[in-house]
Amino acid sequence: MILIDVDGTLVDSVPDLAFCADELMRQLGRQARGEAQVRNWVGNGVERLVRRILIGQLEGEPSDADFARAYPIFLALYAENTAERSRLYPGVSEGLDYLESRGYRLGCVTNKAAQFTIPLLQALGIHDKFGIVVSGDTLPVKKPDPGPLLHAAAHFGVPAKGSLMLGDSKSDVAAARAAGFQIICVSYGYNHGEDIRRYAPDAVIDSMAELSSLL
């Protein structure tokens, strides 16, 4: 079994998220954040992203009133802009085709809420590649907790030692290690500006097309 993350691994979703971030700020009468900043804030779900947008940095919290006002606006914006600008990364289609041809059970595990995950995967034509999609609100826990990975393994009846996670962030590495999975990371994803090699995944690839020579 191979489980694959969405944002920063399969899909470059930042263009849509950055559009929504800037439109949110415009509606609040504040300065736009820009795609470069948003790219460093993605990876822990939409709620966390909105908090970062409001304060303009990775760590910290906005006021409760500020968040309560902004969050529904962002949700409405993203519901209309889930896959307008988002695209599969180069090599994703080739990588998925290879994994499918080799008979791997494929699952998708993401911290993105199901209301955005499913339409995004469908719009990009890859939803049916996966035997299970575990979104950020499928279970009470999400990555870096190992729960979503173990849930997918139980679904397929596959032991941890026969399982691999493919992701882009330290949360993916932490979840995989805690679940007893192997972990491969892509070099191009969202890890808050840090080189993913710092977190010692089992391998790092520049494209999912490299999986055919690695596995």
Backbone torsions as a table, in degrees:
resi	resn	phi	psi	omega
1	MET	NA	137.7	174.7
2	ILE	-126.2	125.5	176.9
3	LEU	-104.9	137.9	-174.2
4	ILE	-126.9	133.8	175.3
5	ASP	-73.0	162.6	-179.1
6	VAL	-98.7	-75.8	-173.9
7	ASP	-66.2	122.0	178.5
8	GLY	88.3	-7.8	178.7
9	THR	-118.3	-60.7	175.9
10	LEU	-87.3	-41.6	-167.5
11	VAL	-127.2	135.0	168.1
12	ASP	-89.2	95.1	-175.9
13	SER	-96.2	-1.7	-176.7
14	VAL	-60.2	-40.4	-179.7
15	PRO	-55.1	-39.7	176.7
16	ASP	-71.7	-42.8	-179.6
17	LEU	-64.8	-38.6	179.0
18	ALA	-68.4	-39.0	175.7
19	PHE	-58.7	-47.0	-179.4
20	CYS	-65.7	-38.0	178.3
21	ALA	-62.0	-46.2	-178.0
22	ASP	-69.6	-36.0	177.3
23	GLU	-68.7	-37.1	174.9
24	LEU	-58.8	-49.9	-178.2
25	MET	-63.3	-36.6	177.8
26	ARG	-62.3	-43.9	-179.9
27	GLN	-66.9	-26.6	177.2
28	LEU	-86.5	-2.5	-179.7
29	GLY	74.9	31.3	-177.0
30	ARG	-122.9	173.3	-176.2
31	GLN	-75.0	137.5	177.6
32	ALA	-62.0	150.4	-178.9
33	ARG	-90.4	-36.0	179.7
34	GLY	89.0	151.9	-174.2
35	GLU	-64.2	-36.0	-176.4
36	ALA	-61.5	-42.2	179.2
37	GLN	-70.4	-44.6	-178.5
38	VAL	-59.4	-36.0	-179.4
39	ARG	-58.4	-32.3	179.7
40	ASN	-84.4	-9.2	-176.5
41	TRP	-102.0	-9.6	-174.5
42	VAL	-80.3	149.4	170.6
43	GLY	133.2	-7.1	-178.3
44	ASN	-125.2	24.5	179.7
45	GLY	94.4	161.9	-174.0
46	VAL	-66.8	-39.8	-179.1
47	GLU	-58.7	-47.0	179.4
48	ARG	-64.1	-38.4	179.1
49	LEU	-61.2	-44.6	-179.2
50	VAL	-62.0	-40.1	177.6
51	ARG	-61.2	-40.8	179.0
52	ARG	-67.9	-38.2	177.9
53	ILE	-60.8	-43.9	-176.4
54	LEU	-64.9	-39.6	-177.3
55	ILE	-94.4	-11.2	175.8
56	GLY	74.7	24.4	178.8
57	GLN	-159.2	169.0	-173.6
58	LEU	-71.2	-42.3	-176.1
59	GLU	-111.1	148.0	178.8
60	GLY	120.4	176.6	-176.0
61	GLU	-136.1	138.6	170.0
62	PRO	-77.6	173.5	175.1
63	SER	-69.6	155.5	179.2
64	ASP	-59.6	-39.5	-178.5
65	ALA	-66.6	-40.7	179.8
66	ASP	-63.0	-45.9	-179.9
67	PHE	-66.1	-43.2	-179.0
68	ALA	-60.3	-33.0	178.2
69	ARG	-76.1	-41.7	-171.5
70	ALA	-80.3	-36.1	-171.0
71	TYR	-59.1	-49.0	179.5
72	PRO	-64.0	-31.9	177.3
73	ILE	-63.6	-45.1	-179.2
74	PHE	-65.5	-42.1	179.6
75	LEU	-59.1	-42.4	179.3
76	ALA	-66.0	-40.8	178.6
77	LEU	-64.0	-44.2	-176.3
78	TYR	-72.8	-30.2	176.5
79	ALA	-61.0	-30.7	-179.9
80	GLU	-92.3	-9.0	-174.7
81	ASN	-135.1	38.9	-177.3
82	THR	-71.6	-37.4	-174.6
83	ALA	-137.7	28.3	179.4
84	GLU	-74.6	-35.5	-175.4
85	ARG	-123.7	-10.1	-178.0
86	SER	-74.0	145.3	-177.4
87	ARG	-141.0	153.1	171.0
88	LEU	-66.7	143.5	174.4
89	TYR	-69.8	152.6	174.3
90	PRO	-56.5	136.1	178.6
91	GLY	93.9	-13.2	-177.4
92	VAL	-66.7	-47.4	-178.9
93	SER	-60.9	-43.2	179.1
94	GLU	-64.8	-41.8	179.7
95	GLY	-64.0	-44.6	179.5
96	LEU	-65.0	-40.9	178.5
97	ASP	-61.5	-40.4	179.0
98	TYR	-64.2	-48.4	-178.4
99	LEU	-61.0	-40.8	178.8
100	GLU	-63.5	-41.7	-177.9
101	SER	-67.4	-25.3	-179.5
102	ARG	-89.6	-2.0	174.5
103	GLY	82.9	15.3	176.9
104	TYR	-68.4	140.6	168.6
105	ARG	-74.1	128.2	-175.4
106	LEU	-114.5	134.3	174.8
107	GLY	-133.0	161.1	178.7
108	CYS	-118.9	127.2	178.9
109	VAL	-128.9	117.0	-174.5
110	THR	-138.8	157.6	173.6
111	ASN	-89.9	-2.7	177.5
112	LYS	-74.0	139.1	-179.9
113	ALA	-62.1	150.6	-176.8
114	ALA	-59.1	-34.8	-177.3
115	GLN	-63.5	-19.2	176.1
116	PHE	-105.8	-34.9	-176.5
117	THR	-62.9	-51.6	-174.3
118	ILE	-63.0	-50.1	178.4
119	PRO	-60.7	-35.2	179.9
120	LEU	-65.6	-49.3	179.6
121	LEU	-62.6	-38.2	178.7
122	GLN	-66.9	-44.0	-178.4
123	ALA	-63.2	-32.2	-179.1
124	LEU	-91.8	2.7	171.9
125	GLY	76.3	23.0	-177.6
126	ILE	-122.2	1.5	-176.6
127	HIS	-56.4	-42.3	-174.8
128	ASP	-76.6	-1.4	174.7
129	LYS	-73.7	-19.1	-170.5
130	PHE	-107.6	134.2	177.7
131	GLY	-79.8	-17.8	174.9
132	ILE	-152.4	143.2	172.9
133	VAL	-122.8	115.7	177.8
134	VAL	-105.7	109.8	-177.4
135	SER	-94.4	177.2	-175.9
136	GLY	-65.8	-21.0	179.6
137	ASP	-114.4	15.7	176.4
138	THR	-69.9	-38.8	-177.5
139	LEU	-122.2	168.7	176.2
140	PRO	-67.3	-18.3	-178.9
141	VAL	-121.0	161.3	175.3
142	LYS	-142.8	170.3	-179.7
143	LYS	-54.9	138.9	17.6
144	PRO	-84.9	4.6	172.9
145	ASP	-63.3	140.0	-179.3
146	PRO	-74.7	-8.3	-174.8
147	GLY	-50.4	-48.4	-179.7
148	PRO	-62.1	-35.7	179.1
149	LEU	-69.5	-43.6	180.0
150	LEU	-68.0	-32.8	175.8
151	HIS	-61.8	-44.5	178.9
152	ALA	-66.6	-39.9	178.8
153	ALA	-62.4	-41.3	178.6
154	ALA	-65.6	-37.6	178.2
155	HIS	-58.4	-42.6	-178.0
156	PHE	-89.0	-11.8	-176.6
157	GLY	69.4	37.7	-177.2
158	VAL	-112.8	135.0	177.6
159	PRO	-73.7	158.3	-179.9
160	ALA	-58.1	-36.6	-177.3
161	LYS	-68.1	-15.4	176.5
162	GLY	-105.1	21.8	-173.7
163	SER	-124.2	148.9	-178.7
164	LEU	-135.8	139.5	172.9
165	MET	-106.8	136.7	174.5
166	LEU	-117.7	115.7	-175.9
167	GLY	-146.8	-163.4	-175.7
168	ASP	-138.4	-2.5	-170.5
169	SER	-131.6	168.1	177.7
170	LYS	-64.6	-27.5	175.8
171	SER	-65.2	-38.1	177.4
172	ASP	-65.4	-42.4	179.3
173	VAL	-63.8	-46.3	-178.2
174	ALA	-63.2	-43.1	179.9
175	ALA	-64.1	-43.3	-179.7
176	ALA	-64.0	-45.3	180.0
177	ARG	-61.6	-43.7	-178.4
178	ALA	-66.8	-28.9	-179.4
179	ALA	-87.0	-11.1	-177.8
180	GLY	82.6	20.9	178.2
181	PHE	-89.7	159.7	162.4
182	GLN	-78.1	159.0	-176.4
183	ILE	-140.7	124.4	171.9
184	ILE	-113.0	137.2	177.7
185	CYS	-119.4	148.9	173.1
186	VAL	-89.2	148.9	-175.5
187	SER	-81.9	-15.8	-168.1
188	TYR	-98.7	1.2	-167.9
189	GLY	-83.9	-158.5	-176.4
190	TYR	-102.6	110.0	176.1
191	ASN	-137.6	40.6	176.9
192	HIS	55.0	35.2	175.8
193	GLY	83.1	-1.4	-179.8
194	GLU	-92.6	147.5	173.1
195	ASP	-70.9	123.2	-176.3
196	ILE	-62.2	-20.4	179.1
197	ARG	-62.3	-21.9	177.9
198	ARG	-61.2	-23.2	-175.2
199	TYR	-102.1	9.2	169.4
200	ALA	53.6	54.7	169.9
201	PRO	-66.7	167.9	-178.6
202	ASP	-67.6	-28.7	177.2
203	ALA	-158.6	155.6	175.5
204	VAL	-126.6	131.6	179.4
205	ILE	-123.8	154.9	179.5
206	ASP	-93.9	-11.9	-179.4
207	SER	-159.3	145.4	176.3
208	MET	-66.2	-16.2	176.3
209	ALA	-64.7	-20.0	179.9
210	GLU	-75.7	-10.8	-177.0
211	LEU	-61.2	-31.7	-177.5
212	SER	-63.3	-28.1	178.9
213	SER	-97.4	-10.7	-175.4
214	LEU	-96.1	-41.0	-173.2
215	LEU	-74.2	NA	NA
